[in-house]
Amino acid sequence: MKNIATSLIRTFGLAALLAALILSPGKKSYGQLGDLGDLLEGGKDDAQLLFQEYLKPFANGFGAGVNTGWVDRAKTHGVLGFHVKVNFSAAMVPTADQSFNIDELGLSTLEVSENISSVTPTFAGSSTGAARLEYRQHGLELANFEMPPGTGFSYIMTPMIQAGIGLPRNTDIMVRFIPPFKFLDYGEIYLYGLGLKHELNQWLPGGAFLPVTFSIMGGYTAFGTSAGLNARPMDFNPENDLDPDELGGATSATWDDQEIAFSTNAYTVNLIVGKSLPIISVYGGVGFEGSTTNVRVDGNYPYYTPRMDDGDFKRRLNALSDPIDISLDGTNSLRALAGIRISLPLITFNVDYTLANYSMISAGLGISLR
């Protein structure tokens, strides 16, 4: 029985992820992430600033996305009633977060190339017009690369699989879970979460006679994924560059196993009000949410510094090991939502809109009983 349940969860999870990739840039998104290793050519400090700005909508969008889809009505299930559904959300990236000005970051080594705009896309920005950065010192070219362009898609898609069951005292417990598995080039993906919804009418004077249902819900979700990177020394020339043997016997394999990993932890608490009819239910609510996304870059990454050799400056090849480990806090805090659910025999469909710093549209399709 356990194996059957696990297989079903994996099947639902794969279906959701496939649909999300069809509706979003998919492999192109992976390509943008795969180019991020180039940002380390200017050293760790500059790379950290560039990572933070470029990935801001990625972190904020996923943080907001995993906080949606918890409810599709205010009313709870009866005891042992249940639902299983697939939910998709699209976080809308504000225009201000679709690009950033590199000149305003205060980089210490890298500079924007001459006659090139210093405004460059973020992950969710334009797929063209990325800035070129370089680092020159003592007549040496130590770094020269183009910033990763955006996906050209100003939405961050988040798929979700959820199940819930009714408990006594008008309470639902909800779970989200996809066992860790490797999917295409995205590395290992995992997702899990826990939520509770509780009707408040039973505690209100005359609550049983109110025309609407009030409930409170809270949920926590964790999501993670990764992508490989491919940063290599630029045009290595033994006559000008320090022999990589001085890096401890470095070879081409030194730059293998490069990876960027993301882990998002998100929570939300909401007051929900709604009216349930035989076929149509309407619901709305207000609440707050928060999220934190950790970005970790593992592996060895090449970068150059100047060195003095017989009175001349030459390039020295260096390696940065596991250079990035940063946390990005989501921008959403207060939120308001409104939605509608259509209930057919066993089948339900809902759609709702959440107003926040990163506003969202969410839709869910599933089966529900009682």
Kinemage of the C-alpha trace (Angstrom):
@kinemage 1
@onewidth
@group {chain A} dominant
@subgroup {mainchain}
@vectorlist {calphas} color= white
{ca met a 1} P 0.000 0.000 0.000
{ca lys a 2} L 2.857 2.327 0.860
{ca asn a 3} L 4.496 1.673 -2.525
{ca ile a 4} L 1.224 2.436 -4.325
{ca ala a 5} L 0.818 5.726 -2.441
{ca thr a 6} L 4.414 6.725 -3.189
{ca ser a 7} L 3.947 5.904 -6.883
{ca leu a 8} L 0.794 8.023 -7.040
{ca ile a 9} L 2.534 10.956 -5.389
{ca arg a 10} L 5.444 10.701 -7.808
{ca thr a 11} L 3.049 10.498 -10.756
{ca phe a 12} L 1.101 13.555 -9.619
{ca gly a 13} L 4.352 15.392 -8.941
{ca leu a 14} L 5.813 14.593 -12.344
{ca ala a 15} L 2.578 15.665 -14.053
{ca ala a 16} L 2.602 18.968 -12.196
{ca leu a 17} L 6.231 19.662 -12.988
{ca leu a 18} L 5.791 18.795 -16.650
{ca ala a 19} L 2.803 21.110 -16.900
{ca ala a 20} L 4.723 23.886 -15.172
{ca leu a 21} L 7.577 23.503 -17.634
{ca ile a 22} L 5.173 23.608 -20.583
{ca leu a 23} L 3.629 26.807 -19.246
{ca ser a 24} L 6.968 28.442 -18.399
{ca pro a 25} L 10.370 28.831 -20.071
{ca gly a 26} L 11.367 25.372 -18.792
{ca lys a 27} L 14.756 24.344 -20.185
{ca lys a 28} L 15.475 27.962 -20.987
{ca ser a 29} L 15.182 28.764 -17.281
{ca tyr a 30} L 17.721 26.061 -16.558
{ca gly a 31} L 20.012 27.612 -19.165
{ca gln a 32} L 19.878 30.969 -17.392
{ca leu a 33} L 20.867 29.341 -14.106
{ca gly a 34} L 23.625 27.323 -15.762
{ca asp a 35} L 25.380 30.527 -16.849
{ca leu a 36} L 25.608 31.948 -13.339
{ca gly a 37} L 29.065 30.472 -12.753
{ca asp a 38} L 30.514 33.255 -14.940
{ca leu a 39} L 29.578 35.805 -12.277
{ca leu a 40} L 32.397 34.473 -10.092
{ca glu a 41} L 35.105 35.678 -12.516
{ca gly a 42} L 35.317 38.938 -10.572
{ca gly a 43} L 35.737 37.256 -7.191
{ca lys a 44} L 33.411 36.281 -4.372
{ca asp a 45} L 32.348 39.744 -3.139
{ca asp a 46} L 31.181 41.042 -6.516
{ca ala a 47} L 29.555 37.713 -7.350
{ca gln a 48} L 27.480 37.786 -4.186
{ca leu a 49} L 26.027 41.197 -5.092
{ca leu a 50} L 25.253 40.067 -8.645
{ca phe a 51} L 23.675 36.797 -7.476
{ca gln a 52} L 21.402 38.637 -5.043
{ca glu a 53} L 20.065 41.064 -7.638
{ca tyr a 54} L 19.754 38.636 -10.529
{ca leu a 55} L 17.957 35.968 -8.484
{ca lys a 56} L 15.662 38.290 -6.521
{ca pro a 57} L 12.500 37.502 -8.581
{ca phe a 58} L 13.357 33.784 -8.602
{ca ala a 59} L 13.449 33.714 -4.794
{ca asn a 60} L 10.485 36.033 -4.286
{ca gly a 61} L 8.371 34.264 -6.903
{ca phe a 62} L 8.870 30.778 -5.494
{ca gly a 63} L 8.439 32.056 -1.940
{ca ala a 64} L 5.096 33.575 -2.877
{ca gly a 65} L 4.081 30.616 -5.042
{ca val a 66} L 4.447 27.933 -2.393
{ca asn a 67} L 2.298 30.008 -0.035
{ca thr a 68} L -0.696 29.808 -2.382
{ca gly a 69} L -3.195 27.062 -3.111
{ca trp a 70} L -3.826 26.026 0.479
{ca val a 71} L -7.573 26.782 0.416
{ca asp a 72} L -10.352 26.645 -2.163
{ca arg a 73} L -13.222 27.416 0.230
{ca ala a 74} L -13.732 28.567 3.822
{ca lys a 75} L -15.678 25.478 4.889
{ca thr a 76} L -13.816 22.396 6.148
{ca his a 77} L -14.449 18.756 5.286
{ca gly a 78} L -16.642 16.539 7.385
{ca val a 79} L -14.857 13.933 9.489
{ca leu a 80} L -12.807 11.723 7.113
{ca gly a 81} L -13.840 13.790 4.108
{ca phe a 82} L -10.846 14.427 1.872
{ca his a 83} L -9.415 16.116 -1.186
{ca val a 84} L -6.463 15.559 -3.520
{ca lys a 85} L -5.594 18.264 -6.018
{ca val a 86} L -2.960 19.661 -8.350
{ca asn a 87} L -2.462 23.401 -8.001
{ca phe a 88} L -0.566 25.846 -10.217
{ca ser a 89} L 0.312 29.392 -9.260
{ca ala a 90} L 1.891 32.181 -11.276
{ca ala a 91} L 3.617 34.932 -9.314
{ca met a 92} L 3.688 38.178 -11.283
{ca val a 93} L 7.106 39.831 -11.094
{ca pro a 94} L 6.830 43.645 -10.723
{ca thr a 95} L 8.479 45.724 -13.433
{ca ala a 96} L 10.974 47.104 -10.903
{ca asp a 97} L 12.293 43.561 -10.276
{ca gln a 98} L 12.740 42.672 -13.940
{ca ser a 99} L 16.039 44.560 -14.250
{ca phe a 100} L 18.681 46.245 -12.117
{ca asn a 101} L 21.461 48.813 -12.522
{ca ile a 102} L 24.907 47.298 -12.023
{ca asp a 103} L 26.481 50.715 -11.393
{ca glu a 104} L 24.388 51.037 -8.226
{ca leu a 105} L 25.771 47.835 -6.650
{ca gly a 106} L 29.186 49.209 -5.717
{ca leu a 107} L 31.221 46.399 -7.287
{ca ser a 108} L 34.879 46.333 -6.220
{ca thr a 109} L 36.550 44.717 -9.257
{ca leu a 110} L 34.132 44.308 -12.141
{ca glu a 111} L 33.071 47.182 -14.388
{ca val a 112} L 30.510 47.465 -17.174
{ca ser a 113} L 32.187 47.458 -20.571
{ca glu a 114} L 32.398 50.795 -22.356
{ca asn a 115} L 29.436 51.845 -24.488
{ca ile a 116} L 27.279 49.132 -22.847
{ca ser a 117} L 24.233 49.938 -20.719
{ca ser a 118} L 24.666 49.163 -17.020
{ca val a 119} L 20.985 48.130 -16.763
{ca thr a 120} L 20.669 44.362 -17.132
{ca pro a 121} L 17.774 41.873 -16.817
{ca thr a 122} L 17.090 39.808 -13.739
{ca phe a 123} L 16.067 36.146 -13.992
{ca ala a 124} L 12.488 37.197 -14.872
{ca gly a 125} L 13.518 40.050 -17.151
{ca ser a 126} L 14.095 40.440 -20.877
{ca ser a 127} L 15.835 37.671 -22.816
{ca thr a 128} L 17.973 40.302 -24.586
{ca gly a 129} L 20.042 43.317 -23.594
{ca ala a 130} L 22.246 41.753 -20.914
{ca ala a 131} L 25.227 43.858 -19.814
{ca arg a 132} L 28.852 42.813 -20.361
{ca leu a 133} L 31.276 43.015 -17.440
{ca glu a 134} L 35.058 43.053 -17.416
{ca tyr a 135} L 37.959 43.322 -15.002
{ca arg a 136} L 41.220 44.822 -16.231
{ca gln a 137} L 44.282 45.659 -14.197
{ca his a 138} L 47.915 46.408 -15.137
{ca gly a 139} L 47.004 45.924 -18.789
{ca leu a 140} L 45.693 42.407 -18.160
{ca glu a 141} L 42.215 41.142 -18.967
{ca leu a 142} L 41.239 39.229 -15.837
{ca ala a 143} L 37.506 38.817 -16.531
{ca asn a 144} L 35.189 39.402 -19.473
{ca phe a 145} L 31.707 37.925 -19.597
{ca glu a 146} L 28.112 38.731 -20.398
{ca met a 147} L 25.510 38.713 -17.645
{ca pro a 148} L 22.917 35.952 -18.016
{ca pro a 149} L 19.844 37.314 -19.818
{ca gly a 150} L 16.385 36.902 -18.363
{ca thr a 151} L 13.887 34.262 -19.373
{ca gly a 152} L 11.663 36.825 -21.123
{ca phe a 153} L 8.843 35.547 -18.908
{ca ser a 154} L 7.736 37.794 -16.042
{ca tyr a 155} L 5.923 35.042 -14.144
{ca ile a 156} L 7.322 32.469 -11.733
{ca met a 157} L 5.358 29.228 -12.040
{ca thr a 158} L 4.961 26.906 -9.047
{ca pro a 159} L 3.257 23.495 -9.261
{ca met a 160} L 1.795 21.956 -6.119
{ca ile a 161} L 0.333 18.587 -5.106
{ca gln a 162} L -1.861 18.630 -2.019
{ca ala a 163} L -4.098 16.296 -0.035
{ca gly a 164} L -6.312 17.014 2.968
{ca ile a 165} L -8.570 15.139 5.341
{ca gly a 166} L -11.288 16.247 7.730
{ca leu a 167} L -10.846 15.823 11.493
{ca pro a 168} L -13.267 16.350 14.388
{ca arg a 169} L -14.151 19.886 15.536
{ca asn a 170} L -14.361 21.251 11.973
{ca thr a 171} L -10.652 20.978 11.324
{ca asp a 172} L -8.755 19.960 8.190
{ca ile a 173} L -5.173 18.806 8.077
{ca met a 174} L -3.417 19.267 4.734
{ca val a 175} L -0.142 17.860 3.453
{ca arg a 176} L 2.080 18.540 0.468
{ca phe a 177} L 4.775 16.038 -0.396
{ca ile a 178} L 6.860 15.016 -3.394
{ca pro a 179} L 9.605 12.496 -2.567
{ca pro a 180} L 13.056 13.683 -3.706
{ca phe a 181} L 13.781 12.635 -7.279
{ca lys a 182} L 15.941 13.790 -10.168
{ca phe a 183} L 14.095 15.558 -12.983
{ca leu a 184} L 15.778 16.348 -16.319
{ca asp a 185} L 18.686 18.767 -15.799
{ca tyr a 186} L 17.177 20.367 -12.729
{ca gly a 187} L 18.897 18.048 -10.278
{ca glu a 188} L 16.983 16.679 -7.328
{ca ile a 189} L 13.617 18.254 -6.576
{ca tyr a 190} L 11.771 17.932 -3.306
{ca leu a 191} L 8.696 19.508 -1.757
{ca tyr a 192} L 6.831 19.005 1.483
{ca gly a 193} L 4.442 21.040 3.603
{ca leu a 194} L 1.870 20.916 6.370
{ca gly a 195} L -1.252 23.036 6.841
{ca leu a 196} L -4.255 23.310 9.156
{ca lys a 197} L -7.654 24.916 8.615
{ca his a 198} L -10.179 25.394 11.430
{ca glu a 199} L -13.717 26.795 11.282
{ca leu a 200} L -14.371 29.654 13.708
{ca asn a 201} L -18.182 29.771 13.586
{ca gln a 202} L -18.426 27.170 16.342
{ca trp a 203} L -16.702 29.593 18.712
{ca leu a 204} L -18.713 32.688 17.748
{ca pro a 205} L -22.001 33.642 19.468
{ca gly a 206} L -24.731 32.651 17.033
{ca gly a 207} L -22.060 31.374 14.662
{ca ala a 208} L -24.223 28.491 13.454
{ca phe a 209} L -26.746 30.989 12.057
{ca leu a 210} L -24.271 33.196 10.210
{ca pro a 211} L -24.744 33.222 6.417
{ca val a 212} L -21.011 32.784 5.821
{ca thr a 213} L -18.255 30.575 7.196
{ca phe a 214} L -15.199 32.001 8.917
{ca ser a 215} L -12.046 29.947 9.258
{ca ile a 216} L -8.389 30.390 10.027
{ca met a 217} L -5.614 28.524 8.294
{ca gly a 218} L -1.858 28.303 8.489
{ca gly a 219} L 0.640 26.475 6.348
{ca tyr a 220} L 4.353 25.787 5.993
{ca thr a 221} L 6.040 24.603 2.775
{ca ala a 222} L 9.639 23.689 1.917
{ca phe a 223} L 10.805 23.400 -1.682
{ca gly a 224} L 14.237 22.778 -3.167
{ca thr a 225} L 15.955 22.184 -6.477
{ca ser a 226} L 19.365 22.539 -8.095
{ca ala a 227} L 21.107 23.065 -11.427
{ca gly a 228} L 24.578 22.338 -12.739
{ca leu a 229} L 27.012 25.146 -13.608
{ca asn a 230} L 29.776 25.203 -16.222
{ca ala a 231} L 32.431 27.811 -15.416
{ca arg a 232} L 35.878 27.213 -16.924
{ca pro a 233} L 39.130 29.235 -17.054
{ca met a 234} L 39.063 31.675 -19.965
{ca asp a 235} L 41.591 31.006 -22.745
{ca phe a 236} L 44.170 29.408 -20.464
{ca asn a 237} L 47.681 30.099 -21.753
{ca pro a 238} L 50.582 28.528 -19.840
{ca glu a 239} L 52.928 31.305 -21.020
{ca asn a 240} L 50.791 34.030 -19.424
{ca asp a 241} L 48.822 32.222 -16.744
{ca leu a 242} L 50.096 30.514 -13.654
{ca asp a 243} L 50.315 26.769 -14.235
{ca pro a 244} L 47.199 25.183 -12.710
{ca asp a 245} L 49.483 22.636 -11.002
{ca glu a 246} L 50.063 25.350 -8.406
{ca leu a 247} L 46.403 24.963 -7.478
{ca gly a 248} L 47.319 21.585 -6.021
{ca gly a 249} L 47.541 19.509 -9.175
{ca ala a 250} L 44.444 21.042 -10.786
{ca thr a 251} L 43.205 19.490 -14.022
{ca ser a 252} L 40.117 19.996 -16.160
{ca ala a 253} L 38.272 17.860 -13.581
{ca thr a 254} L 38.935 20.580 -10.997
{ca trp a 255} L 35.996 22.511 -12.446
{ca asp a 256} L 33.570 19.585 -12.518
{ca asp a 257} L 30.788 19.086 -9.956
{ca gln a 258} L 29.758 22.754 -10.027
{ca glu a 259} L 26.206 23.238 -8.766
{ca ile a 260} L 23.794 25.896 -7.611
{ca ala a 261} L 21.159 24.745 -5.107
{ca phe a 262} L 18.032 26.521 -3.916
{ca ser a 263} L 15.960 25.799 -0.817
{ca thr a 264} L 12.840 27.800 0.032
{ca asn a 265} L 11.007 27.797 3.358
{ca ala a 266} L 7.684 29.616 3.407
{ca tyr a 267} L 4.788 30.127 5.821
{ca thr a 268} L 1.416 31.840 5.731
{ca val a 269} L -1.499 32.498 8.110
{ca asn a 270} L -4.884 33.688 6.803
{ca leu a 271} L -8.376 34.541 7.968
{ca ile a 272} L -10.817 33.127 5.405
{ca val a 273} L -14.494 33.935 4.868
{ca gly a 274} L -16.722 32.242 2.328
{ca lys a 275} L -20.075 30.926 1.263
{ca ser a 276} L -20.516 27.353 0.021
{ca leu a 277} L -23.411 26.426 -2.261
{ca pro a 278} L -24.077 23.040 -3.885
{ca ile a 279} L -22.086 23.862 -7.037
{ca ile a 280} L -20.365 27.214 -6.527
{ca ser a 281} L -18.383 28.426 -3.531
{ca val a 282} L -16.853 31.859 -3.139
{ca tyr a 283} L -14.106 32.693 -0.687
{ca gly a 284} L -11.760 35.486 0.280
{ca gly a 285} L -9.419 36.432 3.040
{ca val a 286} L -6.562 38.452 4.446
{ca gly a 287} L -3.356 37.321 6.040
{ca phe a 288} L 0.386 37.530 6.101
{ca glu a 289} L 3.207 35.428 4.763
{ca gly a 290} L 6.960 35.145 4.762
{ca ser a 291} L 9.639 33.167 2.965
{ca thr a 292} L 13.392 32.695 2.909
{ca thr a 293} L 15.351 31.234 0.010
{ca asn a 294} L 18.884 29.985 0.559
{ca val a 295} L 21.179 30.014 -2.470
{ca arg a 296} L 24.300 27.864 -2.257
{ca val a 297} L 26.958 27.532 -4.955
{ca asp a 298} L 29.212 24.486 -4.521
{ca gly a 299} L 32.330 23.378 -6.384
{ca asn a 300} L 35.514 25.086 -7.610
{ca tyr a 301} L 35.349 28.194 -9.822
{ca pro a 302} L 38.211 29.875 -11.707
{ca tyr a 303} L 39.128 33.532 -11.394
{ca tyr a 304} L 42.234 35.531 -12.226
{ca thr a 305} L 44.314 38.029 -10.261
{ca pro a 306} L 47.469 39.908 -11.374
{ca arg a 307} L 50.879 38.594 -10.309
{ca met a 308} L 54.391 39.963 -10.672
{ca asp a 309} L 56.802 37.755 -12.621
{ca asp a 310} L 60.325 38.997 -13.474
{ca gly a 311} L 59.177 42.614 -13.391
{ca asp a 312} L 56.092 41.992 -15.551
{ca phe a 313} L 52.503 41.535 -14.520
{ca lys a 314} L 50.915 38.250 -15.561
{ca arg a 315} L 47.668 36.539 -14.792
{ca arg a 316} L 47.413 34.154 -11.856
{ca leu a 317} L 44.738 31.461 -11.962
{ca asn a 318} L 42.917 30.939 -8.674
{ca ala a 319} L 40.074 28.696 -7.520
{ca leu a 320} L 37.096 29.728 -5.414
{ca ser a 321} L 35.701 26.759 -3.471
{ca asp a 322} L 32.016 26.674 -2.442
{ca pro a 323} L 31.933 30.470 -2.823
{ca ile a 324} L 28.276 31.450 -2.327
{ca asp a 325} L 25.917 30.802 0.574
{ca ile a 326} L 23.312 33.557 0.898
{ca ser a 327} L 19.734 33.932 2.136
{ca leu a 328} L 17.132 36.013 0.308
{ca asp a 329} L 14.044 37.083 2.240
{ca gly a 330} L 10.766 37.244 0.306
{ca thr a 331} L 9.185 40.655 -0.158
{ca asn a 332} L 5.594 39.570 0.464
{ca ser a 333} L 4.097 40.250 3.877
{ca leu a 334} L 0.432 41.270 3.915
{ca arg a 335} L -1.836 39.556 1.416
{ca ala a 336} L -5.483 39.549 0.363
{ca leu a 337} L -7.134 36.870 -1.745
{ca ala a 338} L -10.434 36.170 -3.455
{ca gly a 339} L -11.554 33.127 -5.384
{ca ile a 340} L -14.290 30.864 -6.666
{ca arg a 341} L -14.675 27.074 -6.657
{ca ile a 342} L -16.877 24.933 -8.881
{ca ser a 343} L -17.872 21.555 -7.455
{ca leu a 344} L -19.058 18.698 -9.658
{ca pro a 345} L -19.548 15.093 -8.517
{ca leu a 346} L -16.124 14.298 -7.004
{ca ile a 347} L -14.369 16.857 -9.269
{ca thr a 348} L -13.527 20.399 -8.155
{ca phe a 349} L -11.952 23.345 -9.938
{ca asn a 350} L -10.953 26.617 -8.320
{ca val a 351} L -9.219 29.811 -9.305
{ca asp a 352} L -8.177 32.706 -7.086
{ca tyr a 353} L -6.175 35.913 -7.111
{ca thr a 354} L -3.834 37.082 -4.354
{ca leu a 355} L -2.956 40.750 -4.029
{ca ala a 356} L 0.536 41.284 -2.581
{ca asn a 357} L 3.934 42.702 -3.548
{ca tyr a 358} L 4.220 39.700 -5.843
{ca ser a 359} L 0.567 39.193 -6.777
{ca met a 360} L -0.476 35.726 -7.863
{ca ile a 361} L -3.028 33.861 -9.913
{ca ser a 362} L -3.669 30.317 -8.742
{ca ala a 363} L -5.773 27.475 -10.158
{ca gly a 364} L -6.439 23.996 -8.833
{ca leu a 365} L -8.053 20.803 -10.135
{ca gly a 366} L -8.770 17.789 -7.981
{ca ile a 367} L -11.155 15.336 -6.408
{ca ser a 368} L -13.040 16.022 -3.182
{ca leu a 369} L -15.494 14.136 -1.003
{ca arg a 370} L -17.576 15.636 1.813
